[in-house]
């Protein structure tokens, strides 16, 4: 009986990982389809228990299959699969170790990356910044895949669910892959909005005050359908 119970737990765990991997691959492919990444740039991860399922390094997302499931523990040790995890694994693990995140999306979205080269914080062009916890900061540049970049990212992410990475891209997290992805899409849209408005000759876009953003942020907490 004990062996049967253990087999049941293993099977249930395998099923959860398989479902999470399928959702991860779908989200990764969506980043390409929506123009948030090109080729194999960017990466996606999801936490299942004490494991982090993550896109592998250098593999086009349309070639990923259920057999390519790639997972590490919270210390970065390989736990599932044979493919090498994304080079940005330090950033993903840093988020999971320091927040309650269940999913992380990192992209090289064009407008967001452009904004990251211009300012230290995305100007308050729209109240949806409240959905990310407040004004979106820019993490100082560091070489990709390094602990330095992960540390810079965490400082920019403090009190937020998303940030920009200077001359690099975006990182957002959420309770689900859908939420993390939606936050990435909102961030890219806000960056595009600010670039568009600020490009009009002789005009400067109006910006929200901190009070206005706080008020919107409180309303956003109750947005959507209640379960």
N, C-alpha and C positions, 0 to 999 in steps of 0.2 A: 504493500500500500504506500509506503513512504516513497518508493521508487516511482510509483504511478503519479503521486502528487508532485514530485520533482519534475517529471516529464511534462505534466500539465503546465507548471510554471514556466518551464523552458519554452514550450510551444506558444503559450500566451505572450511571452517576451519576444519570441521570434516574430509573431504576428504583428505586435505593436511596432517593432523595428521595421518590418516590411512595409506597413502602412505609412509610417513616418518617412521612409526612404522614397516611396512613391510620391508623397506630397512634396518632399524636398526637390526631387527631380522636376516635378511640374512647375514649382516656383522658380527654379533655376532657368528652365526653358522660357518661362514668362519674362524674366529679366532681359533675355535676348530679343524675344518677340516685341517687347515694348520699347526697345532701343535704349535700355539702361546700361547694357554692357555690349561689348563687341567681342566675338570669338569666345575665348575662355577666360576673359577678364572678369573680375568680380567673383563672389562665392556666397554660398548659402549654407546654413547649418540649423539643426534642430536638436533639442535635448530630449532624450528618452531615458528617464531614470538617471543613472550616473554615467550614461554614455552620451557623447556628442556625435551625431551623424553629420557628415560634412562632405561637400563636393570635393572630388579628388583634383589634384593638380594637373593642369594641361590637357584635360579630356573634354572634348566638345560635349555639351549637355545632351544633344540629340543622339549621342552614341551610348549614353548610360543605360544600363539594364538593371533589373532586380539583383543580378549576380554581382554587380559592382558596388554594393553597399559598402561604404567606408565609414568607420567609426573609431573614435579614440576615447579614452577615459579623461577625466578632468585634469590629469597631469600630462596629457598629450601622448600617452602610450597607446599604440595601435591595439584595438580590441576586436575589430571586425574587418575582413577584407584584405586584399593584397595591394591595392592601389595606394600611392602616396597621397596623404591629405593635402589640401590647399596650402600654399605657402603662407597664407594669411591666418593660419591656425592660431598663432599667439593672440591676435585680436579677438577671435571668437572665444577662446578659452578665458581671456581676461574678462569679457562681458559675463560669461556664465559664473565665474568665480565671485564676482562682485555685485551682481544684480540678481533679480528673480526671473531673468529672461528665460524663455523656452525656445526662442528662435531668433536668428540673426541673419540680416541681409546686408551684404556689402556690394556696392556697384561703383562703376566709373561713369555715372550719368553725366552727360555733356554739360548741361547748364549748371548743375551743382558743382562740378569740378571747376568750371570757369569762375563761379562765384568764390570758390575757395582760394583762388589766386588773387582776389581783389580786396577782400575784407577779412577781419578777424572774427566777425559775427554777422550772420545774415540779417540785414536790416528788417525791422518789423513791418513788412509790406502787407502781411495778411494775418488774420486771427488764427489760422490753422497752426501757427507756431505753438499755440497753446496745447495742441494735441501731442506735441513732442516735449512738453514740460516747460516751455519758455523759449527765449531767444536762442537760436541755434548757433553754437560756437564752432569755430574752425580749429581743429587740432594742428599744431605746428608740424611742418614736414619732417618726416624721417623715412629712411629706406624701407621699402615694403618688406613685410615678413619679419620685422625685427621686434624685439621686446621694447625698444625705444618708441616705435610707432604705437604699440599697444598701450604703453604708459601715457603717451600724449593723447591718445584717443580716450582713455578713461578720464583724464582730467577734463576734456571737452565735454564728455558725456555726463559728468556729475549733475544729478538732478534732471537729466534729460533722457529721452528714449531715442535720440538721434543726434548725429553731429556730422560736420563736414571734415574731410581730411585734406589738408593743404596740398595743392597740385596732385591730387590723387583721386578723391571720390567721396562716397558717402558710407555711413554705417548706421543702421537702425536696428532696434530689437523690439520684441513684443511677446505676448503670451502665446501667440500662434504664428505660423508662417504667414498666414493671410494678413494678420495685423502688422507684422514686421514689414511685409512687402508694401502694404498700403501706406505705411509711414514713409517708406523710401519714395514711393510715387508722389506723395504730398510734398515731400522735401524738394524733389526735383521740380515739381510744378511751381512752388514758391520761388525757387531760384530763377526759373524761367520768367516768372512774372516780374521779379525785381529787375532783371536784366532788360526786359522789354520796356518797362516803365522808365528806367533810368537812362535809356538810350535816346529818348526824345530830346532833340537839341533845345537848349534854353529852358528846360523844365526839370524840376526835381520831384520825384514821387512823394506824396504825403505818406507819413509813417504813423503807426499806432503808438500810443503811449504805453508805458508799463502797466498803468492802471487798466487801460482798455484791454490789453492782452490778458491780464489776470481775470477780468470779468468774463471774457470770452472763454478762457480756460476752464472756469468753474461751470459754465453752461455746457461745455463740451463733455464734461464728466458724465452728464446725464443724457448724452446724445444717443439716438438709435433706439431699437426695440429692447424691452426688458424681457429677460427669460421668464 
